[in-house]
Amino acid sequence: MVKVGIIGVGTVGESVAKILVENQDVISARAGKQIEVKKGVVRNLAKKRDVNIALTDNVDDILEDSEIDIVVELMGGVDEAYEVVTKALKNGKAVVTANKALLAYHRYELAELAQNQAFEYEASVAGGIPIINALRDGLSANHIESIMGIMNGTCNYMLTKMRDEGVAYERILKEAQELGYAEADPTFDVGGYDAAHKLLILASIAYGIDAKPEDILIEGIENVTQDDIAFAKEFGYEIKLLGIAKKDQNEVELRVHASLISKEEMIAKIDGVMNGISVVGDKVGETLYYGPGAGGDATASAVVANIIDIARSGKSTPMLGFDRPMEGKLTLKNSDDITSRYYLRINVSDKTGVLAKITKIFEQNNISVETMIQKPLDETSANLLISTHNAKESDIQTMITTLQEQEFVNTKPVMIRIV
């Protein structure tokens, strides 16, 4: 018998407890043992919960219980969760977590502490998609050339609705909040931070890169408008919030941002709240992982799968996929050195000579224009929709600053990278 303690019996925690009961036959057959939830920790004991397990509001009732073999951390947050997980490991307990923020900041400290103890976290990235095991085990013979993924269902839902229904960002955000896809304060999702936490976890497994969110380029979808959607349609693109990791010789670039991506790419066809992650290995080529990125049952499915793995063997493979550092250690590429094609939306005064001045500024910053469309807004202003050939990030940022300073540019130019 393997006994489990769940810290945080919310939507996912309730679902974990239910799955372990409802699918007990297949779970015990696959694990080779019975698995039972002994206890759950909640903040408010007075709140009614749809589970038939003993509940407590004292985390030590699980951490200090010698009968509990596996601690499932579903409390969220960073600092308190780190203290709880650290204590669980020091007390010799296996850990399963779905906490991406915890791992974005403390994965290397936890890997060092865990050593040969089981520490699993499949549910921390893309909910029900088994991307952690795919990278850590299934693709372990490969050098990973790139990872590119839709890792936030809220943003994907919003961008899909903006494209299909032709409505503004603000209206779709309100709808997403009413449906429960976006929080009252949606910054974590729409600002790209949720996707960035997930990307950092995958990059550690693929490349051994120890970076924090503050170290990488993170942008969201807040500035996307129907003008941008129309440009994308006209030139055969979709707009997606993508997490991108790419190896370039001995450097790895990590970035999260709204992206224009060709409609022909497999990842561009993933719509609504679904997630999808493309991984390119040097031997296997491209593999694509698709499925629900959130939701109680989907996330709990990944948590329970980790519990089964631990019940079978008692320990996990190396937490971040490496028994020892790779030869020729990879380093994080400076965001200013990234190269890409770019799309810009520039709101300008509609008068003689402006186009020539804009073209001159592009030339002065070593940026070559590929396409340009002028869309009048009223009698005095217009939007210039411009795509570029390959350019350096630092040159684009310098040019945007220069454009902003011009009296004929009415608002800060909006830029979206073309993948």
matplotlib code that plots the C-alpha trace (Angstrom):
import matplotlib.pyplot as plt

x = [0.0, 1.3, -0.2, -0.5, -1.0, -2.3, -1.4, -4.0, -7.3, -8.7, -10.0, -7.0, -6.5, -10.2, -9.8, -6.6, -8.5, -11.4, -9.3, -7.4, -10.8, -12.8, -9.9, -8.5, -8.7, -6.4, -4.2, -3.4, -2.8, -0.3, 1.4, 1.4, 0.2, -2.8, -2.6, -4.7, -5.0, -4.6, -5.1, -5.5, -4.5, -6.8, -6.7, -10.4, -11.8, -15.3, -15.5, -17.4, -15.4, -16.5, -14.0, -14.2, -10.8, -9.6, -8.8, -6.6, -5.4, -2.0, 0.6, 2.7, 0.0, 1.2, 4.9, 5.4, 3.3, 5.6, 2.9, 2.6, 5.0, 4.2, 3.5, 1.4, 2.0, -0.9, -0.9, 0.6, 2.8, 6.6, 8.1, 5.7, 5.5, 9.3, 9.5, 6.9, 8.5, 12.0, 10.7, 9.0, 12.2, 14.3, 11.7, 12.4, 9.1, 8.7, 7.2, 4.8, 4.0, 2.1, 3.6, 5.3, 6.1, 8.0, 10.0, 10.7, 12.6, 13.8, 14.1, 17.9, 17.9, 15.2, 17.0, 20.1, 18.1, 16.1, 19.1, 17.8, 14.5, 11.5, 10.5, 8.0, 6.3, 4.6, 1.5, 3.6, 3.8, 0.8, -1.6, -2.4, 0.2, 3.1, 5.8, 8.2, 8.5, 8.8, 11.8, 13.4, 13.0, 11.5, 13.8, 16.9, 19.0, 18.6, 20.3, 17.2, 17.4, 14.3, 11.1, 8.2, 4.9, 1.5, 1.7, -1.2, -4.7, -6.2, -4.1, -4.8, -8.5, -8.5, -6.5, -8.7, -11.8, -10.3, -9.5, -12.8, -15.3, -13.5, -13.9, -11.5, -9.0, -10.8, -14.1, -12.6, -10.6, -13.9, -15.5, -12.5, -12.8, -16.5, -15.8, -13.1, -10.2, -8.7, -8.3, -9.7, -6.1, -5.1, -1.5, 0.1, -1.6, -1.9, 1.5, 3.3, 4.6, 2.7, 4.1, 7.6, 7.6, 6.8, 9.4, 12.1, 11.3, 11.4, 14.7, 16.3, 15.5, 16.5, 19.6, 20.6, 20.0, 19.5, 17.7, 15.0, 12.0, 13.9, 16.7, 14.6, 12.5, 8.8, 6.0, 2.3, -0.7, -2.1, -1.2, -2.7, -5.5, -7.8, -5.3, -2.7, -5.1, -6.1, -2.4, -1.8, -4.7, -3.6, -0.1, -0.9, 0.0, -1.7, -1.0, -0.1, 1.6, 4.6, 7.3, 10.5, 13.7, 16.3, 19.9, 22.4, 25.9, 26.7, 24.0, 20.3, 17.7, 14.6, 11.7, 7.9, 5.9, 3.1, 4.3, 3.2, 3.6, 2.8, -0.6, 1.1, 3.0, 1.3, 1.5, -0.5, -3.5, -4.0, -6.9, -9.1, -8.0, -5.8, -2.0, 0.6, 4.3, 6.7, 10.1, 12.8, 15.5, 18.7, 17.9, 14.1, 13.2, 10.0, 7.5, 4.3, 2.4, -1.2, -3.9, -5.6, -3.2, -5.4, -8.5, -8.9, -9.1, -6.4, -3.9, -4.9, -4.3, -0.7, -0.3, -1.7, 0.5, 3.5, 2.2, 1.9, 5.5, 6.8, 4.7, 6.2, 9.8, 10.2, 12.4, 12.4, 14.9, 17.2, 14.8, 16.0, 17.1, 20.9, 23.0, 25.9, 26.5, 26.7, 30.1, 30.4, 27.9, 25.3, 24.8, 21.8, 21.8, 21.4, 18.0, 19.5, 21.4, 18.3, 17.6, 14.1, 11.8, 9.5, 6.1, 5.5, 2.3, 3.1, 0.4, 1.5, 0.2, -1.1, 0.9, 3.4, 7.0, 6.2, 6.7, 10.1, 11.2, 10.0, 11.9, 15.1, 14.9, 14.6, 17.7, 19.7, 19.0, 20.1, 16.5, 15.2, 11.5, 9.8, 6.1, 4.3, 0.5, -0.9, -4.4, -6.0, -7.7, -9.3, -8.5, -5.3, -3.7, -2.9, -1.5, 1.6, 1.7, 5.3, 7.1, 10.9, 13.6, 15.8, 17.0, 18.7, 16.6, 18.8, 18.5, 14.7, 14.4, 16.7, 14.6, 11.3, 12.8, 13.8, 10.4, 8.7, 10.6, 9.3, 6.6, 4.7, 4.5, 1.4, 1.8, 4.5, 4.9, 3.7, 6.0, 5.3, 8.1, 7.6, 8.6]
y = [0.0, 3.5, 6.3, 9.8, 13.3, 16.1, 19.7, 21.9, 20.2, 22.6, 21.8, 19.7, 18.2, 17.1, 15.5, 13.6, 12.1, 11.1, 9.6, 7.4, 6.0, 5.9, 4.4, 2.2, -1.0, 0.2, 2.3, -0.6, -2.9, -0.5, 0.5, -3.1, -1.7, -0.1, 3.7, 5.6, 9.2, 9.3, 13.0, 16.4, 19.9, 22.9, 26.5, 26.6, 23.5, 25.1, 25.1, 22.1, 19.9, 17.0, 14.5, 11.6, 12.0, 13.2, 17.0, 19.2, 22.8, 21.8, 20.9, 19.1, 16.5, 15.3, 16.2, 14.6, 11.5, 8.5, 6.5, 9.0, 8.0, 10.6, 14.3, 15.9, 19.7, 21.6, 24.7, 27.1, 30.1, 30.1, 30.8, 28.8, 25.9, 25.8, 25.5, 22.7, 20.7, 21.1, 19.8, 16.9, 15.9, 16.2, 13.9, 11.3, 11.6, 11.5, 14.6, 15.3, 18.9, 20.8, 24.1, 25.8, 29.0, 27.0, 25.2, 28.3, 29.7, 26.7, 23.7, 23.4, 23.7, 21.1, 18.8, 19.1, 18.3, 15.4, 13.5, 9.9, 10.6, 10.7, 14.2, 14.4, 17.4, 16.3, 18.5, 21.7, 22.1, 21.9, 20.1, 16.7, 16.6, 14.3, 16.7, 16.3, 12.5, 13.0, 15.3, 13.6, 10.0, 9.5, 12.0, 11.4, 10.2, 13.5, 16.9, 19.2, 21.7, 23.7, 23.8, 25.9, 25.8, 27.2, 26.9, 29.1, 28.2, 31.5, 33.4, 30.9, 31.0, 34.8, 35.0, 32.4, 34.3, 37.6, 36.0, 34.2, 36.8, 40.0, 41.5, 43.6, 42.4, 44.1, 42.3, 38.9, 39.3, 40.1, 37.0, 34.9, 36.2, 35.4, 31.8, 31.4, 31.1, 34.3, 35.6, 38.9, 40.1, 38.4, 39.7, 36.4, 34.8, 37.6, 39.1, 35.8, 35.0, 31.7, 30.5, 31.7, 29.6, 26.5, 27.3, 27.6, 24.1, 22.6, 24.4, 23.0, 19.4, 20.0, 22.2, 22.3, 26.1, 27.6, 30.8, 32.7, 34.5, 37.8, 36.6, 36.0, 38.0, 37.9, 39.8, 39.1, 39.7, 42.9, 45.0, 42.8, 44.5, 43.6, 45.4, 42.9, 40.0, 41.3, 41.6, 38.0, 36.7, 38.6, 37.2, 33.7, 33.9, 33.0, 35.0, 32.9, 33.4, 31.2, 30.0, 29.4, 27.8, 27.4, 26.2, 28.3, 26.7, 26.9, 29.4, 28.9, 31.7, 31.7, 33.9, 34.2, 36.6, 37.0, 35.6, 35.6, 32.0, 30.5, 28.9, 25.8, 25.0, 22.3, 24.4, 27.2, 24.9, 24.6, 26.7, 27.5, 26.6, 23.7, 23.6, 22.3, 21.9, 21.2, 19.6, 19.2, 16.6, 16.2, 12.5, 12.2, 15.4, 17.2, 15.7, 17.5, 17.1, 18.3, 18.3, 20.2, 22.5, 23.1, 21.9, 19.8, 16.3, 16.9, 18.2, 15.6, 12.9, 13.9, 14.1, 10.6, 9.3, 10.6, 8.9, 5.6, 5.9, 6.4, 3.6, 1.2, 2.0, 4.1, 6.6, 8.7, 9.3, 12.4, 15.2, 17.5, 14.7, 14.8, 12.5, 14.8, 18.1, 17.9, 18.5, 21.9, 23.6, 25.7, 29.3, 31.7, 34.0, 37.7, 38.8, 41.7, 39.3, 37.3, 37.7, 37.4, 38.8, 41.5, 43.0, 46.6, 48.7, 52.4, 55.0, 58.1, 61.5, 61.1, 63.9, 64.3, 63.1, 60.8, 57.6, 58.8, 59.7, 56.3, 54.5, 56.5, 55.5, 51.8, 52.2, 53.9, 51.0, 48.3, 47.0, 46.0, 46.3, 43.3, 44.4, 47.6, 48.4, 51.8, 51.8, 55.3, 55.7, 59.1, 62.3, 62.9, 59.6, 56.1, 52.8, 51.6, 47.8, 46.7, 43.3, 43.1, 40.8, 39.2, 41.8, 41.9, 42.5, 45.4, 47.2, 46.8, 48.1, 51.1, 51.9, 51.7, 54.2, 56.5, 56.3, 57.1, 60.4, 61.6, 64.2, 62.5, 59.1, 59.4, 56.4, 53.9, 51.4, 47.9, 45.1, 41.3, 38.9, 36.6, 33.0]
z = [0.0, -1.0, 1.0, -0.4, 1.3, -0.8, 0.1, -1.5, -2.1, -4.6, -8.2, -9.1, -5.6, -5.5, -9.0, -7.9, -5.0, -7.2, -9.9, -7.4, -6.3, -9.5, -11.6, -8.8, -10.8, -13.7, -11.4, -9.0, -12.0, -13.5, -10.2, -8.9, -5.5, -3.9, -3.7, -1.1, -0.2, 3.6, 4.2, 2.5, 3.6, 3.1, 4.2, 5.2, 6.9, 6.9, 3.1, 1.7, -0.7, -2.9, -1.6, 0.9, 2.6, 6.0, 5.9, 8.1, 8.0, 9.4, 6.8, 9.3, 9.7, 6.3, 6.4, 9.8, 9.2, 8.8, 7.0, 4.1, 1.3, -1.4, -0.8, -3.7, -3.6, -5.2, -3.1, -5.6, -5.0, -4.6, -1.1, 1.1, -1.4, -1.5, 2.3, 2.2, -0.6, 1.0, 4.3, 2.6, 0.8, 4.0, 5.7, 3.1, 1.2, -2.5, -4.1, -6.9, -7.9, -10.5, -9.4, -12.4, -10.5, -7.8, -10.5, -12.5, -9.5, -7.5, -9.8, -9.4, -5.6, -5.5, -7.9, -5.7, -2.6, -4.1, -5.5, -5.9, -4.1, -6.4, -7.5, -10.4, -12.0, -15.3, -14.5, -14.2, -18.0, -20.4, -18.0, -19.5, -22.2, -21.2, -22.4, -19.4, -19.9, -23.6, -23.2, -20.3, -21.4, -24.9, -26.6, -24.4, -27.3, -29.1, -29.0, -28.8, -31.6, -30.6, -28.6, -29.7, -27.9, -27.2, -23.5, -22.3, -23.1, -22.1, -24.6, -27.3, -26.7, -26.8, -30.0, -31.7, -30.8, -32.0, -35.4, -35.8, -34.5, -35.3, -31.9, -29.8, -27.2, -24.3, -25.1, -25.4, -22.2, -20.4, -21.8, -20.9, -17.3, -17.2, -18.4, -15.8, -18.3, -17.1, -13.6, -12.3, -12.7, -16.0, -16.1, -15.3, -18.4, -21.0, -20.0, -20.9, -17.4, -17.1, -20.4, -19.4, -16.3, -18.3, -21.0, -18.3, -17.0, -20.5, -21.3, -18.2, -19.3, -22.9, -22.4, -18.7, -18.7, -15.2, -16.0, -14.0, -15.5, -15.1, -17.4, -20.5, -23.0, -21.9, -23.7, -23.9, -26.2, -24.7, -27.8, -30.5, -32.4, -35.3, -37.7, -36.7, -37.2, -40.7, -41.7, -40.5, -42.6, -45.7, -45.6, -44.5, -40.8, -37.5, -34.3, -31.3, -28.0, -28.3, -25.9, -27.9, -27.0, -29.7, -29.7, -31.7, -31.5, -27.8, -26.9, -26.2, -26.8, -24.6, -25.3, -24.9, -27.0, -29.5, -32.8, -36.5, -37.6, -41.0, -41.3, -42.8, -39.5, -37.4, -34.3, -36.1, -36.4, -32.6, -31.6, -28.6, -25.1, -26.3, -25.9, -28.4, -28.2, -31.1, -30.3, -32.9, -32.1, -34.2, -34.8, -34.6, -36.3, -35.3, -32.9, -31.8, -28.5, -28.3, -25.7, -22.8, -21.0, -17.9, -16.1, -13.0, -14.6, -17.3, -14.8, -12.2, -14.8, -15.1, -11.3, -10.8, -13.6, -11.6, -8.4, -10.3, -11.6, -8.1, -6.6, -9.3, -8.7, -5.5, -7.3, -10.4, -13.2, -12.6, -11.9, -14.7, -17.0, -16.5, -14.3, -14.9, -16.8, -20.6, -22.2, -23.8, -21.4, -23.1, -22.1, -22.3, -25.3, -24.6, -25.8, -27.7, -29.9, -31.1, -34.8, -36.4, -38.9, -37.5, -38.1, -37.0, -36.7, -36.7, -36.2, -38.1, -39.2, -42.8, -44.6, -47.3, -46.6, -43.7, -45.6, -46.9, -43.3, -42.0, -44.7, -43.9, -40.2, -41.2, -43.4, -40.7, -38.3, -40.8, -41.2, -44.6, -45.4, -47.0, -47.2, -46.3, -46.2, -45.4, -43.7, -43.3, -39.9, -40.4, -42.4, -40.4, -39.5, -40.8, -39.7, -41.5, -41.3, -42.1, -42.2, -42.3, -43.5, -40.8, -38.3, -34.9, -31.8, -30.6, -33.9, -33.9, -30.3, -31.1, -34.2, -32.2, -29.7, -32.6, -34.2, -30.9, -30.7, -34.1, -34.1, -37.0, -35.0, -32.8, -30.4, -29.6, -32.5, -31.9, -32.8, -33.2, -34.1, -37.2, -36.5]

ax = plt.figure().add_subplot(projection="3d")
ax.plot(x, y, z, "-o")
ax.set_aspect("equal")
plt.show()
